[in-house]
Amino acid sequence: MKHDMKYPLQIIGLHPGSLTPTKDAAATISNADVLSGGKRLLESFPEFKGPKVPFASPVKEYAKTLKQLLLEGKKVILLADGDPLLFGIAASLIPFLGKENVVISPAVSAIQIGSARLAHSWKDFEIISLHGRDDYSPLFGAMQRNRDCAVYTDATNTPQAIAQRLIEKGVDNYSMTVLAQLETQDEQVIQGEPEAFLNFTCPDLNIVILTSKNKDRSTPLFGRDDDSFTREKGLITKLPVRSAGIALLGLSEGQTVWDLGAGCGSVAIEASFIGAGSRFFAVEKKAERIAMIKENIRNFRAWTVEPVCGEMPQALTELPDPDRIFMGGGIGRGDSVIREAAERLKPGGRLVVHAILMGSIQRTRDLFEELGWNWHSMQIQASTSDKLAGDIRYKAHNPVTILWADKPEGQ
């Protein structure tokens, strides 16, 4: 492979815990001109007498520093912990340096070692990093899919903090294992329920493994019966139109989704099993309905759904801007809510509205026309079988008009 520099950047993974390099890696390090990496890793090579460049954020500026050294013809070694490509520095640097200017020598990862301690195949884990992150939706999404999870932590997202978040969510079907100081004399492996870790402290070098107590994966992704939801009588987006509305949202991974006027939360809950790693906010003004949403979240283990209680549009102020919005209620007699929704929707995002009243249909259409959005609509009227006089009839549901539009890029 041809390199742009005289020497490529060599990223060498060190064995977790002991931080020992292989024999070949040790020889490469001893011949380097410059050693770089995190403070702890640099301190593990006190015998190196050349310049040491500590890692510094942002990565883009750090990459510029390394690139300048390489352009000067220096042999630069970047030390990493374990596998540099498993939530490590390598993946962040390659876009700035070019893969042709990087050579990677991985070591085993902490996840592999932790899996060995538990005699659990690491390939069966959903591997998630909370290092430097405050968004738990990838973790909750994996747990919603009943996956076993291996989690990289940090000084903020500690085992104690993770346990607290699980309990707040109501997660009740997972056991927790903390593995700290792996491959050192102070190694710890502690197992228990999340509640056992609420007052737990351990060294910063740790990973958390969460294992499902019930490996039954028969939970449907889509198409739950209306009667399986706790709800007010008649207050639910019924299965036929719920299915159409969710399909029209065009969900994909890693999105932020609002369900406005959520009622019992049926749309957000059903949709959350399709949009892996996404965040769903079910906004509802009535406290008794919020209680129903919370109960349905627990019953279906829809951990990526977050209930939000409050009047719209004020309740939307603190929410992150959405990629998708579903409005099944809340349009009311004015258009302040749908206007706020349209304003907050990200460019390229989609707004789907379910409406029964002619006034709501007209206000939605008028807004789309005013904004210059290309919109579409359909009307659905479903009938379901119902027993009557020893026979079967078809009982009609109210017709529902669905309107949807994509927000143009640049708006």
HELIX and SHEET records of a PDB file:
HELIX    1   1 LYS A   23  SER A   30  1                                   8    
HELIX    2   2 LYS A   39  GLU A   43  1                                   5    
HELIX    3   3 VAL A   59  LEU A   71  1                                  13    
HELIX    4   4 ILE A   89  LEU A   97  1                                   9    
HELIX    5   5 LYS A   99  ASN A  101  5                                   3    
HELIX    6   6 ALA A  110  LEU A  118  1                                   9    
HELIX    7   7 TRP A  122  ASP A  124  5                                   3    
HELIX    8   8 SER A  137  GLN A  144  1                                   8    
HELIX    9   9 PRO A  159  LYS A  169  1                                  11    
HELIX   10  10 PRO A  194  PHE A  197  5                                   4    
HELIX   11  11 ASP A  226  SER A  228  5                                   3    
HELIX   12  12 LEU A  239  LEU A  249  1                                  11    
HELIX   13  13 SER A  266  SER A  272  1                                   7    
HELIX   14  14 ALA A  287  PHE A  300  1                                  14    
HELIX   15  15 GLN A  314  LEU A  316  5                                   3    
HELIX   16  16 SER A  336  ARG A  344  1                                   9    
HELIX   17  17 MET A  358  LEU A  371  1                                  14    
SHEET    1   A 5 LYS A  52  PRO A  54  0                                        
SHEET    2   A 5 VAL A  34  GLY A  37  1                                        
SHEET    3   A 5 VAL A  76  ASP A  81  1                                        
SHEET    4   A 5 LEU A   9  LEU A  14  1                                        
SHEET    5   A 5 VAL A 102  SER A 105  1                                        
SHEET    1   B 5 GLU A 126  SER A 129  0                                        
SHEET    2   B 5 CYS A 149  TYR A 152  1                                        
SHEET    3   B 5 ASN A 206  SER A 212 -1                                        
SHEET    4   B 5 TYR A 174  ALA A 180 -1                                        
SHEET    5   B 5 GLN A 188  GLY A 192 -1                                        
SHEET    1   C 7 VAL A 305  CYS A 309  0                                        
SHEET    2   C 7 ARG A 279  GLU A 284  1                                        
SHEET    3   C 7 THR A 256  LEU A 260  1                                        
SHEET    4   C 7 ARG A 324  MET A 327  1                                        
SHEET    5   C 7 ARG A 350  ALA A 355  1                                        
SHEET    6   C 7 VAL A 400  ASP A 406 -1                                        
SHEET    7   C 7 TRP A 375  ILE A 380 -1                                        
SHEET    1   D 2 SER A 383  LEU A 388  0                                        
SHEET    2   D 2 ASP A 391  ALA A 396 -1                                        
END                                                                             
